[in-house]
Amino acid sequence: MPIAMGSRVTLHYAIRLADGTPVDSSFDAEPLGFTLGDGTLDRGLELALLGLRPGERQTLTLMPGQAFGMPDPAAVNHVPLESFPADLRPEAGQVIGFTTPDGLEVAGTVVAVGDEEVKVDFNHPLAGREIVFEVEVLAVDDVCDD
């Protein structure tokens, strides 16, 4: 049975930068199980899985914007230094968890630290990057009806 939207999928995956730098992999760990379309994977990665069958292995190069989107300048914000906990001194390159006003947890990368504010990039770290996406499909179950 090929993968379709709503399919329950079990697979191993690896994500690497175009230069081969590893980003994430499940090949030496537990496989990933999810329902295609539930948001577990970025939409671009989901589309790369459509039509694959159990036992198939595929490696795709996804151009900037095909996965994780393009960087949005509006996602770079200035956060008052006083809003950080006293025991946390932000440093450039540091990834920090933030809670949005509606309670959503998001990660932000510190770009620069000034005397009164911190420049934080809330774009996905892989936004605008060319990536290599490798998958090995282990199982595909019937399309969910809910």
Secondary structure, DSSP 8 states (H G I E B T S, - for coil): ----TTEEEEEEEEEEETTS-EEEE-TTS--EEEETTSSSS-HHHHHHHTT--TT-EEEEEE-BTTBS----GGGEEEEEGGGS-TT----TT-EEEEE-TTS-EEEEEEEEE-SSEEEEE-S-TTTT--EEEEEEEEEEEEE---
